[in-house]
């Protein structure tokens, strides 16, 4: 298994994945990690679970736990 390439993004302190494919792989790994943590604790309560990725203004991809409708409501208001 190869690691997903990432770098620090100029937009802030987030991990920037260089391709959509790398972001997709990282998302799957993050979700699996959160599931293992939740199983070990006996609950998922309080765990931030990344649910999607998006492309930023700098052309990099970031993971987020915010769902798309919440993001769109926040941007459009």
C-alpha positions in Angstrom: 0.0 0.0 0.0 1.4 3.3 -1.0 0.9 6.5 0.9 -1.1 9.4 -0.5 1.1 12.3 -1.5 0.2 15.6 0.2 1.8 18.9 1.0 0.9 22.0 3.1 -1.6 24.1 1.2 -1.0 27.9 0.6 -4.6 28.5 1.7 -3.9 27.6 5.4 -2.7 24.7 7.6 -4.6 22.0 5.8 -3.2 19.0 4.0 -3.3 19.5 0.3 -3.7 16.4 -1.8 -2.2 16.8 -5.2 -4.8 14.8 -7.1 -8.4 13.8 -6.8 -7.3 10.2 -6.7 -5.0 10.9 -3.7 -7.8 12.7 -1.9 -10.2 9.8 -2.6 -7.7 7.3 -1.2 -7.0 9.5 1.9 -10.7 9.9 2.5 -11.2 6.1 2.6 -8.2 5.7 5.0 -9.5 8.5 7.3 -13.0 7.0 7.4 -11.5 3.5 8.2 -9.4 5.1 11.0 -12.3 6.8 12.5 -14.4 3.6 12.4 -11.6 1.8 14.2 -11.4 4.5 16.8 -15.2 4.5 17.3 -15.2 0.7 17.7 -12.4 0.8 20.2 -14.2 3.5 22.3 -17.6 1.8 21.9 -19.2 4.9 20.3 -18.7 7.3 17.4 -20.0 10.2 19.5 -17.7 13.2 19.4 -15.5 11.9 16.5 -15.1 14.1 13.5 -15.6 11.8 10.5 -14.4 13.1 7.1 -17.2 12.5 4.6 -16.0 14.1 1.4 -13.3 16.1 -0.3 -13.3 19.3 -2.2 -11.0 21.3 -4.4 -9.8 24.6 -3.0 -9.0 27.9 -4.9 -5.3 26.8 -5.1 -6.2 23.6 -7.1 -5.5 21.3 -4.2 -7.9 18.8 -2.6 -8.9 18.8 1.1 -10.9 16.4 3.3 -13.8 17.7 5.2 -16.4 16.4 7.7 -18.9 19.2 6.6 -21.6 17.9 4.4 -22.3 19.6 1.1 -25.7 21.0 2.0 -24.3 22.6 5.2 -21.5 24.1 3.2 -23.8 25.5 0.5 -26.2 27.0 3.1 -23.3 28.7 4.8 -21.9 30.1 1.5 -25.3 31.3 0.2 -26.4 33.2 3.3 
